[in-house]
């Protein structure tokens, strides 16, 4: 399930699917996973987010194209459309053994409904569903809150979550202690639910510190892509 | 209190709750739907009420009713929804009722698109409904400021018995920023002896409407309101100034664009151009005092907006021909970049 590169950990199934509450960081995790997998050859990154109008994978389509990541999303003229447009290429990624894919699913159970429609096509034994949690998000600060959303998403997809991903952060100001605190909450959920925490997502600047402080925790360093317009140049 | 990572749209809702608002009537529309989603979940948890109305016309009239009964009440929508609400807003203003309306603006005119825009400035500050009325209009530029201005919005609405609009756009609504939620008291609405809460011990029942059949009566009502508007103009202008002390070129922008402009000011300064920024926080009352003060020293102004030049007119009125006022805008749902603004600054400053 995980591959180690330079001491850090990355998801590595043929099909890696990220689900979770709105604003938990699924898109950043999906982009970063695709980029790591692309070091071993072409990867397809599927933008399955039909509920979030702005911060979606499709925003960085051109940037990723030069790095062996092909983004599957609606055609250019519908990129900003407020419609749940899904292309036939999505089925191709799921059904062809020679393709590797990363799926970024929309937030909450509402966003996960789309994944439910692809449930019959999820390739047995070749995929993993990762449930991403940021315990700094309002209303997802306790184990009980997290259990409730996992239940709702599992009902929407009609498939069980395989792994939890700890992605606790408050953006660029995140301190290592915040990350570790979030991981502790997720450990409780993992124990109560009997599914493992796959790894902890951490912005790259503090990934090494987190790994040192929280020995034994697999850490996935993240480069952040969904930045507001004033943090970009052109 | 530990910080939480909050979306702008959630912050509009959180700010309303902290202001003591327990009633929201709204109809979902992108790019503000997280706001209604958030309040639909939160309000029932704390003894409040959220009703998804069958349309924006219906939502604003539910607001009219709740405001008349003395509640702190909110509705939220995006541009086309605001257009639908104009009749109700005029009635609410005509009935002197406090309420708060959020507009997370999108690209127009018409159906337009769901991308971030500021094309509703005129509609917000010059009135889109009929008659001589004013909305107090607030324009936050960050997620923490959304919470602070939502609290202010409810206070101003009650203080002046006037509707308040808080405007954002898709960038601000969708983005996430850390917020430190101070623990502490949730505000409550002040006493409203005029509210229609049943006659009780009052000698006469309270009646709320916007009807003044005799023209002279209506004229008196309008003149009384003019005095209220003058007081708001005098007391409630708010703006943020950034590096304006020695600025030769003053940029003016609100909301999302102000943050892009701020980044451009820093880049310009690094190139030796003395640029600064005035960010109106109240779009009405427009902070003309700050602009007039700046015009005493700055040689030129550059207004940057996500429209074809709407706030531009208020800047020109405030500058009153004393300095050249330039404009750079991207309409229809596009956001000016740091590079574009810097190019414009460089062109002006030669």
Contacts between the chains, C-beta under 8 A, distances in Angstrom:
chain1	res1	chain2	res2	distance
A	22	B	7	7.6
A	22	B	34	7.0
A	23	B	5	7.1
A	23	B	7	5.7
A	23	B	176	5.7
A	52	B	174	6.9
A	53	B	30	5.1
A	53	B	31	4.8
A	53	B	114	4.9
A	53	B	170	6.2
A	53	B	174	6.6
A	54	B	31	6.8
A	54	B	116	7.6
A	54	B	170	5.4
A	54	B	171	6.9
A	54	B	174	4.2
A	54	B	175	8.0
A	55	B	174	5.8
A	55	B	175	7.3
A	80	B	113	5.8
A	80	B	114	6.4
A	80	B	115	5.5
A	80	B	333	7.4
A	81	B	113	7.9
A	81	B	114	8.0
A	82	B	30	4.9
A	82	B	113	8.0
A	82	B	114	4.9
A	134	B	5	6.4
A	136	B	2	7.5
A	136	B	3	6.8
A	136	B	4	5.4
A	136	B	5	4.6
A	136	B	178	7.7
A	137	B	4	6.7
A	137	B	5	5.7
A	137	B	6	7.7
A	138	B	4	5.2
A	138	B	6	6.0
A	138	B	10	6.3
A	138	B	14	7.3
A	139	B	41	7.8
A	141	B	4	7.8
A	169	B	5	6.8
A	170	B	3	5.0
A	170	B	4	7.3
A	170	B	5	4.7
A	170	B	178	3.9
A	171	B	5	6.2
A	171	B	176	6.7
A	171	B	177	6.6
A	171	B	178	5.8
A	173	B	3	7.6
A	173	B	178	5.6
A	178	B	2	7.8
A	228	B	171	6.3
A	228	B	175	5.4
A	228	B	256	7.9
A	228	B	259	7.2
A	229	B	171	6.5
A	229	B	256	7.1
A	229	B	259	7.8
A	229	B	260	5.4
A	229	B	335	4.8
A	229	B	336	8.0
A	229	B	337	6.6
A	229	B	338	7.7
A	230	B	259	4.2
A	230	B	260	4.6
A	230	B	262	6.8
A	230	B	263	4.5
A	230	B	338	6.6
A	231	B	263	7.6
A	232	B	337	6.8
A	232	B	338	6.9
A	233	B	337	7.0
A	233	B	338	5.6
A	233	B	339	5.4
A	234	B	337	5.2
A	234	B	338	7.5
A	234	B	339	4.2
A	234	B	340	7.9
